[in-house]
Amino acid sequence: MTNLKTALVGCMLLISSLSFSQKIKPEEVKATMKKVADWQIDHYRDAYTYDNPHHPLDWTNGALYVGMVKWAAMAENDKYYVWLKTIGEFSDWKLHNRIYHADDHTVGQLYLELYRKYKDSKMMEPTKEQFNFIMYHPAKTSLKWRTPYHQSRWNWCDALFMSPPVWAKLYNITGERKYLDFMMNEFKATTDFLFDEEEHLYYRDESYMGQLNNGTKIFWSRGNGWVFAGLANIMNELEPGSEEHLYFRDIFEKMAAKLLKIQTPEGHWAMSLLGQKYYPTPETSGTSFYVYGLAWGINRGILDKKTYGPAIEKAWKALVNHVNEKGMLGYVQPIGAAPGKAWPNKTEVYGAGAFLSAGSEVYKLYGGK
C-alpha cells in the first residue's frame, strides 16, 4: 500500500511538472495579444489612474502605441494601423506640448514607425523639426533632481524609454549622424549619473540615491523596465557591432544578468527589485518590459536561450495569468516613481503597451512567423 501511494504521488508530481513545462505556443501568444489589444482600444478613454483620461499624446498612451504598432505588424488585418493613424491625423503629427520633456517625445516612436510603413513625410516632419530645434538650442540644465528646468534633460530613468529611441529612429531613417551623436551624448550623461555600477541597475532619479527601503537600495521595477525596453528599441536602429551598438549592448547584458538573478519564484519582478520579500504583489508593467527585452535579446543572438529562456517562459506564463477573460491586463502599478501597490482589477494603458511589446518577441522566440 505504501509503495502504491508513493507511485501515485510520483505520478501526480510528474504530470504537474509536465503541465508547467509545456512549451508556449505562438498561436496562443498571438491570440492573447489580440485580446489585450482589442480590450485596450475599446477602453482607450476609460482606463486610467487618476480623475481624467490621458491626453492622446501623453507618455502613457505613447507607451501603449509603442507596443500597439508592434502588434499591428503581426495582426491579420490593418484595423490596428488604421486606429494608430487616426491618432496621428487627429494631432497633425505633432508631439505633445513640452519641447524638451522626454515624456512628450514618446509618441514620436509611433509617428516614425508609421512613416516607415506609409512613406508619408507629413508623419515625420514635425518630429524632425522639433528635434532639430532641440539640437541647435540644447538644454544646459543640471541632471540633479528638482533643479530649475531639470527635466529638460534625461535626468530620470523613464526618459530613456521615451526620447532616445526617437532620436535613434531619426538617425536610421534619415542617415544623418547628428541625431545619433546628440542621443549618445545625452544618454551617456544620464547613465553616468543614474547607473549603479555595483548593482547594474538604474536609480529612478537622484532623489533615490543613498536611500534604503527595508535595508535595500531602491531600484524601481518599472523604471528599470523603461530603460531595459528602451535599450532594445534603440539597438533596433543601430548597426550591430558598431561602437554605439556595443555601448548599449554592454549595459543591456549587465542588466539582463542582474534581472536573471532577482526574478521572483512566481515569475515576475518585484516592484522594488532588490526587495522582493517586502513587495510580494505581482506587477505586470515592469515584468512585461523585462520579458520584451530578454526575449528580444535571445532573438537577436545577444543572450543565450538556454540561460534566459526558462526565465522568459516563467514570466510570460505569469503575465498571461493576469489577463482576464475580457482581455484586461491586471496588476499594473499606477502612475508613480517608486515601488508601491498594484491590484488584480487595475490596469493602465502603458501596461498593455508593455505586454504587447513582450508578446511580439515571445511570439518570435517560440517559432512564430
TILUMVEX-230707 format. One record per residue (C-alpha): residue number from 1; x, y, z. Coordinates in nm, 4 decimals. Example, Ala and Ser with C-alpha at 12.3 -4.5 7.8 and 13.67 -1.06 7.14 Angstrom:
// TILUMVEX-230707
NODE  num        c1        c2        c3
NODE    1    1.2300   -0.4500    0.7800
NODE    2    1.3670   -0.1060    0.7140
***
This chain:
// TILUMVEX-230707
NODE  num        c1        c2        c3
NODE    1    0.0000    0.0000    0.0000
NODE    2    0.2830    0.2376    0.0874
NODE    3    0.4509    0.1648   -0.2466
NODE    4    0.1228    0.2333   -0.4303
NODE    5    0.0832    0.5699   -0.2549
NODE    6    0.4428    0.6613   -0.3369
NODE    7    0.3872    0.5714   -0.7015
NODE    8    0.0674    0.7773   -0.7190
NODE    9    0.2355    1.0803   -0.5635
NODE   10    0.5271    1.0465   -0.8052
NODE   11    0.2867    1.0234   -1.0996
NODE   12    0.0976    1.3342   -0.9880
NODE   13    0.4221    1.5294   -0.9493
NODE   14    0.5320    1.4187   -1.2956
NODE   15    0.2014    1.5295   -1.4518
NODE   16    0.2242    1.8635   -1.2711
NODE   17    0.5818    1.9095   -1.3889
NODE   18    0.4936    1.8239   -1.7486
NODE   19    0.1957    2.0623   -1.7390
NODE   20    0.4093    2.3510   -1.6167
NODE   21    0.6840    2.2813   -1.8666
NODE   22    0.4542    2.2698   -2.1702
NODE   23    0.6056    2.4894   -2.4361
NODE   24    0.4469    2.8212   -2.5174
NODE   25    0.2591    2.8068   -2.8477
NODE   26    0.2973    3.1054   -3.0810
NODE   27   -0.0665    3.0944   -3.1898
NODE   28   -0.1719    3.1231   -2.8241
NODE   29    0.0627    3.4188   -2.7729
NODE   30   -0.0930    3.5898   -3.0732
NODE   31   -0.4477    3.5192   -2.9539
NODE   32   -0.3739    3.6677   -2.6114
NODE   33   -0.2121    3.9737   -2.7679
NODE   34   -0.5196    4.0308   -2.9832
NODE   35   -0.7460    4.0043   -2.6812
NODE   36   -0.5377    4.2595   -2.4882
NODE   37   -0.5113    4.4960   -2.7862
NODE   38   -0.8846    4.4837   -2.8561
NODE   39   -0.9803    4.5387   -2.4931
NODE   40   -0.7422    4.8317   -2.4610
NODE   41   -0.8723    5.0020   -2.7752
NODE   42   -1.2309    4.9545   -2.6539
NODE   43   -1.1328    5.1104   -2.3192
NODE   44   -0.8870    5.3646   -2.4526
NODE   45   -1.0571    5.6569   -2.2766
NODE   46   -1.1876    5.4922   -1.9609
NODE   47   -0.8956    5.3014   -1.8053
NODE   48   -0.6627    5.5353   -1.6208
NODE   49   -0.5110    5.6041   -1.2803
NODE   50   -0.6481    5.9424   -1.1831
NODE   51   -0.9552    6.1561   -1.2456
NODE   52   -0.9317    6.2243   -1.6191
NODE   53   -0.8433    6.0266   -1.9305
NODE   54   -0.4908    6.0691   -2.0594
NODE   55   -0.4308    6.3084   -2.3458
NODE   56   -0.3840    6.1080   -2.6703
NODE   57   -0.0242    6.2339   -2.6899
NODE   58    0.0631    6.1772   -2.3240
NODE   59    0.3532    5.9437   -2.2457
NODE   60    0.1110    5.6891   -2.1024
NODE   61   -0.0567    5.6485   -2.4387
NODE   62    0.2769    5.6860   -2.6155
NODE   63    0.3968    5.3697   -2.4419
NODE   64    0.0758    5.1964   -2.5493
NODE   65    0.1388    5.2933   -2.9112
NODE   66    0.4964    5.1590   -2.8971
NODE   67    0.3533    4.8146   -2.8214
NODE   68    0.0419    4.8520   -3.0365
NODE   69    0.2415    4.9264   -3.3516
NODE   70    0.4394    4.6063   -3.2922
NODE   71    0.1108    4.4192   -3.2675
NODE   72   -0.0257    4.5938   -3.5786
NODE   73    0.2638    4.4472   -3.7781
NODE   74    0.1578    4.0977   -3.6653
NODE   75   -0.2199    4.1306   -3.6965
NODE   76   -0.4272    3.9682   -3.9685
NODE   77   -0.5708    4.2982   -4.0935
NODE   78   -0.4954    4.6720   -4.0978
NODE   79   -0.7527    4.7817   -3.8396
NODE   80   -0.4832    4.8498   -3.5786
NODE   81   -0.2784    5.0558   -3.8220
NODE   82   -0.5938    5.2496   -3.9091
NODE   83   -0.6569    5.3205   -3.5415
NODE   84   -0.2980    5.4337   -3.4885
NODE   85   -0.3041    5.6533   -3.7982
NODE   86   -0.6136    5.8247   -3.6597
NODE   87   -0.4103    5.9284   -3.3524
NODE   88   -0.1515    6.0972   -3.5718
NODE   89   -0.4028    6.2620   -3.8019
NODE   90   -0.6005    6.3972   -3.5084
NODE   91   -0.2806    6.5563   -3.3732
NODE   92   -0.1428    6.6803   -3.7089
NODE   93    0.1547    6.4507   -3.6386
NODE   94    0.2836    6.6839   -3.3692
NODE   95    0.4490    6.5782   -3.0453
NODE   96    0.2941    6.6713   -2.7120
NODE   97    0.3230    7.0162   -2.5524
NODE   98    0.6665    7.0423   -2.3890
NODE   99    0.9522    7.0957   -2.6318
NODE  100    1.2315    6.9354   -2.4275
NODE  101    1.0497    6.6962   -2.1964
NODE  102    1.1217    6.3324   -2.2868
NODE  103    0.7720    6.2168   -2.1929
NODE  104    0.6258    6.4376   -2.4636
NODE  105    0.8517    6.2820   -2.7264
NODE  106    0.7249    5.9257   -2.6776
NODE  107    0.4553    5.9448   -2.9435
NODE  108    0.7281    6.0191   -3.1964
NODE  109    0.8152    5.6491   -3.1941
NODE  110    0.4702    5.5763   -3.3363
NODE  111    0.4913    5.8500   -3.5985
NODE  112    0.8252    5.7271   -3.7297
NODE  113    0.7065    5.3667   -3.7480
NODE  114    0.4006    5.4796   -3.9441
NODE  115    0.6266    5.6826   -4.1712
NODE  116    0.8254    5.3671   -4.2392
NODE  117    0.5092    5.1879   -4.3457
NODE  118    0.3360    5.4621   -4.5442
NODE  119    0.6297    5.6810   -4.6582
NODE  120    0.4245    5.9953   -4.5998
NODE  121    0.6616    6.2773   -4.4991
NODE  122    0.3939    6.4642   -4.3034
NODE  123    0.4096    6.1836   -4.0457
NODE  124    0.7758    6.2556   -3.9707
NODE  125    0.8399    6.6251   -4.0395
NODE  126    0.7014    6.7807   -3.7165
NODE  127    0.9141    6.5461   -3.5025
NODE  128    1.2207    6.6103   -3.7152
NODE  129    1.1695    6.9871   -3.6975
NODE  130    1.1296    6.9860   -3.3181
NODE  131    1.4362    6.7687   -3.2673
NODE  132    1.6378    6.9952   -3.4945
NODE  133    1.5371    7.2851   -3.2709
NODE  134    1.6478    7.0937   -2.9598
NODE  135    1.9844    7.0126   -3.1172
NODE  136    2.0539    7.3751   -3.2037
NODE  137    1.9197    7.5022   -2.8706
NODE  138    2.0310    7.2253   -2.6325
NODE  139    1.9265    7.2372   -2.2696
NODE  140    2.2151    7.3196   -2.0357
NODE  141    2.0341    7.2267   -1.7184
NODE  142    2.1638    7.0100   -1.4344
NODE  143    2.0825    6.6408   -1.4053
NODE  144    2.0286    6.6863   -1.0329
NODE  145    1.6693    6.6393   -0.9234
NODE  146    1.4474    6.9402   -0.8588
NODE  147    1.6876    7.1964   -1.0009
NODE  148    1.5473    7.4613   -1.2385
NODE  149    1.4136    7.3094   -1.5626
NODE  150    1.5829    6.9832   -1.4695
NODE  151    1.3558    6.7624   -1.6805
NODE  152    1.4623    6.9423   -1.9948
NODE  153    1.7294    6.6719   -1.9933
NODE  154    1.7005    6.2987   -1.9257
NODE  155    1.7561    6.3068   -1.5511
NODE  156    1.5044    6.0345   -1.4610
NODE  157    1.5404    5.6807   -1.5901
NODE  158    1.1937    5.6616   -1.7513
NODE  159    1.3143    5.9201   -2.0008
NODE  160    1.5495    5.6630   -2.1552
NODE  161    1.2487    5.4784   -2.2973
NODE  162    1.0618    5.7887   -2.4048
NODE  163    1.3015    6.0008   -2.6116
NODE  164    1.6254    5.8216   -2.7132
NODE  165    1.4538    5.5675   -2.9437
NODE  166    1.3017    5.8587   -3.1373
NODE  167    1.6478    6.0067   -3.1937
NODE  168    1.7779    5.6651   -3.2980
NODE  169    1.4913    5.6167   -3.5432
NODE  170    1.5514    5.9600   -3.6944
NODE  171    1.9158    5.8697   -3.7413
NODE  172    1.8313    5.5398   -3.9074
NODE  173    1.5614    5.6831   -4.1327
NODE  174    1.7464    5.9965   -4.2438
NODE  175    2.1035    5.8676   -4.2305
NODE  176    2.2015    6.1941   -4.0585
NODE  177    2.4539    6.1217   -3.7852
NODE  178    2.3758    6.4398   -3.5911
NODE  179    2.0703    6.2698   -3.4385
NODE  180    2.2769    5.9753   -3.3189
NODE  181    2.5531    6.1965   -3.1801
NODE  182    2.3088    6.4067   -2.9786
NODE  183    2.1371    6.0992   -2.8393
NODE  184    2.4647    5.9310   -2.7460
NODE  185    2.5944    6.2342   -2.5578
NODE  186    2.2765    6.2729   -2.3550
NODE  187    2.2299    5.9008   -2.2900
NODE  188    2.5866    5.8666   -2.1628
NODE  189    2.5416    6.1669   -1.9338
NODE  190    2.2276    6.0126   -1.7828
NODE  191    2.3872    5.6695   -1.7447
NODE  192    2.6988    5.8115   -1.5815
NODE  193    2.4664    5.9835   -1.3347
NODE  194    2.1994    5.7202   -1.2598
NODE  195    2.3525    5.3773   -1.3288
NODE  196    2.4725    5.1874   -1.0222
NODE  197    2.7908    5.0085   -1.1300
NODE  198    2.7664    4.7683   -0.8371
NODE  199    2.4068    4.6550   -0.8881
NODE  200    2.3860    4.7114   -1.2662
NODE  201    2.0520    4.8878   -1.2262
NODE  202    1.9341    5.2471   -1.2659
NODE  203    1.8104    5.4764   -0.9928
NODE  204    1.4846    5.6367   -1.0892
NODE  205    1.6412    5.9786   -1.0259
NODE  206    1.8937    6.1441   -0.7954
NODE  207    1.6489    6.1611   -0.5037
NODE  208    1.6691    5.7811   -0.4593
NODE  209    2.0473    5.7662   -0.4351
NODE  210    2.1602    5.6754   -0.0845
NODE  211    1.8032    5.5901    0.0213
NODE  212    1.7153    5.2478    0.1609
NODE  213    1.3834    5.0627    0.1692
NODE  214    1.3793    4.7861    0.4295
NODE  215    1.7577    4.7918    0.4154
NODE  216    1.7874    4.7590    0.0364
NODE  217    1.8716    5.0123   -0.2308
NODE  218    1.5633    5.1385   -0.4134
NODE  219    1.5539    5.0274   -0.7744
NODE  220    1.2035    5.0655   -0.9108
NODE  221    1.0915    4.7789   -1.1312
NODE  222    0.9024    4.9718   -1.3979
NODE  223    1.1715    5.2400   -1.4002
NODE  224    1.4357    4.9843   -1.4894
NODE  225    1.1848    4.8242   -1.7251
NODE  226    1.1618    5.1533   -1.9121
NODE  227    1.5392    5.1505   -1.9513
NODE  228    1.5695    4.7842   -2.0495
NODE  229    1.2991    4.8050   -2.3164
NODE  230    1.4408    5.1361   -2.4330
NODE  231    1.7821    4.9774   -2.4855
NODE  232    1.6277    4.7158   -2.7152
NODE  233    1.4330    4.9793   -2.9086
NODE  234    1.7489    5.1867   -2.9555
NODE  235    1.9624    4.8907   -3.0637
NODE  236    1.6981    4.8007   -3.3211
NODE  237    1.8095    5.1146   -3.5061
NODE  238    2.1860    5.0647   -3.4881
NODE  239    2.4310    4.8575   -3.6859
NODE  240    2.5309    4.5519   -3.4785
NODE  241    2.8980    4.5710   -3.3939
NODE  242    2.9136    4.9480   -3.4260
NODE  243    3.0689    5.1454   -3.1413
NODE  244    2.7288    5.2801   -3.0404
NODE  245    2.5599    4.9401   -3.0542
NODE  246    2.8334    4.7871   -2.8396
NODE  247    2.7902    5.0634   -2.5804
NODE  248    2.4218    4.9833   -2.5378
NODE  249    2.4792    4.6103   -2.5594
NODE  250    2.7204    4.6265   -2.2660
NODE  251    2.4589    4.7926   -2.0442
NODE  252    2.1898    4.5569   -2.1712
NODE  253    2.3915    4.2432   -2.0912
NODE  254    2.4794    4.3684   -1.7447
NODE  255    2.1137    4.4429   -1.6677
NODE  256    1.9980    4.1100   -1.8128
NODE  257    2.2373    3.9127   -1.5924
NODE  258    2.1153    4.1012   -1.2850
NODE  259    1.7492    4.0516   -1.3764
NODE  260    1.8020    3.6772   -1.4082
NODE  261    1.9296    3.6657   -1.0513
NODE  262    1.6421    3.8611   -0.8967
NODE  263    1.3366    3.7180   -1.0715
NODE  264    1.0816    3.6008   -0.8161
NODE  265    0.9889    3.2314   -0.7884
NODE  266    0.6437    3.3220   -0.9253
NODE  267    0.7990    3.4613   -1.2423
NODE  268    0.7520    3.8368   -1.2070
NODE  269    0.9937    4.1020   -1.0838
NODE  270    0.9239    4.2752   -0.7538
NODE  271    0.8272    4.6429   -0.7568
NODE  272    1.1435    4.7105   -0.5553
NODE  273    1.3846    4.4909   -0.7470
NODE  274    1.6121    4.4083   -0.4545
NODE  275    1.3299    4.3851   -0.2008
NODE  276    1.1014    4.1084   -0.3242
NODE  277    1.0492    3.9900    0.0337
NODE  278    0.8725    4.3194    0.1071
NODE  279    0.6891    4.3534   -0.2259
NODE  280    0.5263    4.0147   -0.2951
NODE  281    0.2420    4.1592   -0.5050
NODE  282    0.2788    4.0829   -0.8786
NODE  283    0.3432    4.3807   -1.1073
NODE  284    0.2911    4.3384   -1.4792
NODE  285    0.4228    4.6540   -1.6465
NODE  286    0.7830    4.6158   -1.5313
NODE  287    0.7678    4.2401   -1.5831
NODE  288    0.6362    4.2876   -1.9389
NODE  289    0.9236    4.5178   -2.0254
NODE  290    1.1738    4.2640   -1.8925
NODE  291    1.0144    3.9826   -2.0912
NODE  292    1.0279    4.2010   -2.4009
NODE  293    1.3940    4.2844   -2.3533
NODE  294    1.5074    3.9332   -2.2620
NODE  295    1.3186    3.7689   -2.5499
NODE  296    1.4458    4.0391   -2.7861
NODE  297    1.7990    3.9665   -2.6676
NODE  298    1.7682    3.5956   -2.7462
NODE  299    1.6053    3.6611   -3.0818
NODE  300    1.8957    3.8910   -3.1779
NODE  301    2.1637    3.6469   -3.0671
NODE  302    2.2765    3.8660   -2.7767
NODE  303    2.1519    3.6445   -2.4932
NODE  304    2.1792    3.2683   -2.4582
NODE  305    1.8458    3.0894   -2.4908
NODE  306    1.9425    2.8038   -2.2594
NODE  307    2.0310    3.0537   -1.9867
NODE  308    1.7480    3.3046   -2.0247
NODE  309    1.4713    3.1010   -2.1897
NODE  310    1.3328    2.9458   -1.8686
NODE  311    1.3025    3.2902   -1.7050
NODE  312    1.1068    3.4219   -2.0042
NODE  313    0.8783    3.1189   -2.0080
NODE  314    0.8009    3.1524   -1.6399
NODE  315    0.7439    3.5277   -1.6645
NODE  316    0.5250    3.5095   -1.9748
NODE  317    0.3018    3.2452   -1.8169
NODE  318    0.2704    3.4652   -1.5069
NODE  319    0.1711    3.7632   -1.7227
NODE  320   -0.0902    3.5668   -1.9165
NODE  321   -0.2430    3.4563   -1.5858
NODE  322   -0.3107    3.8232   -1.5100
NODE  323   -0.5060    3.8840   -1.8325
NODE  324   -0.8747    3.8405   -1.7536
NODE  325   -1.1279    3.6724   -1.9802
NODE  326   -1.2140    4.0040   -2.1486
NODE  327   -0.8539    4.0995   -2.2192
NODE  328   -0.7703    4.3444   -1.9393
NODE  329   -0.4173    4.3140   -1.8032
NODE  330   -0.4321    4.3375   -1.4236
NODE  331   -0.1716    4.4152   -1.1587
NODE  332   -0.0363    4.7186   -1.3463
NODE  333    0.1143    4.9573   -1.0931
NODE  334   -0.0482    5.3014   -1.1223
NODE  335    0.1492    5.6053   -1.2339
NODE  336    0.4335    5.6667   -0.9914
NODE  337    0.8069    5.6892   -0.9470
NODE  338    0.8825    5.4247   -0.6854
NODE  339    0.7775    5.0803   -0.5586
NODE  340    0.4154    5.0795   -0.4476
NODE  341    0.0975    4.8758   -0.4849
NODE  342   -0.0911    4.7029   -0.7639
NODE  343   -0.4303    4.5308   -0.7839
NODE  344   -0.5730    4.2488   -0.9965
NODE  345   -0.8577    4.4690   -1.1257
NODE  346   -0.6496    4.7819   -1.2009
NODE  347   -0.4756    4.8495   -1.5287
NODE  348   -0.3145    5.1278   -1.7299
NODE  349   -0.2542    5.1861   -2.0998
NODE  350    0.1239    5.1665   -2.0686
NODE  351    0.0890    4.8213   -1.9135
NODE  352   -0.0954    4.6979   -2.2215
NODE  353    0.1716    4.8559   -2.4415
NODE  354    0.4466    4.6791   -2.2484
NODE  355    0.2572    4.3479   -2.2711
NODE  356    0.2164    4.3813   -2.6491
NODE  357    0.5865    4.4567   -2.6857
NODE  358    0.6652    4.1452   -2.4800
NODE  359    0.4294    3.9311   -2.6846
NODE  360    0.5845    4.0446   -3.0123
NODE  361    0.9194    3.8941   -2.9108
NODE  362    0.7861    3.5899   -2.7231
NODE  363    0.5910    3.5027   -3.0396
NODE  364    0.9141    3.5027   -3.2427
NODE  365    1.1051    3.3174   -2.9727
NODE  366    0.8630    3.0237   -2.9888
NODE  367    0.8603    2.9956   -3.3650
NODE  368    0.6003    3.2491   -3.4775
NODE  369    0.6483    3.3908   -3.8250
***
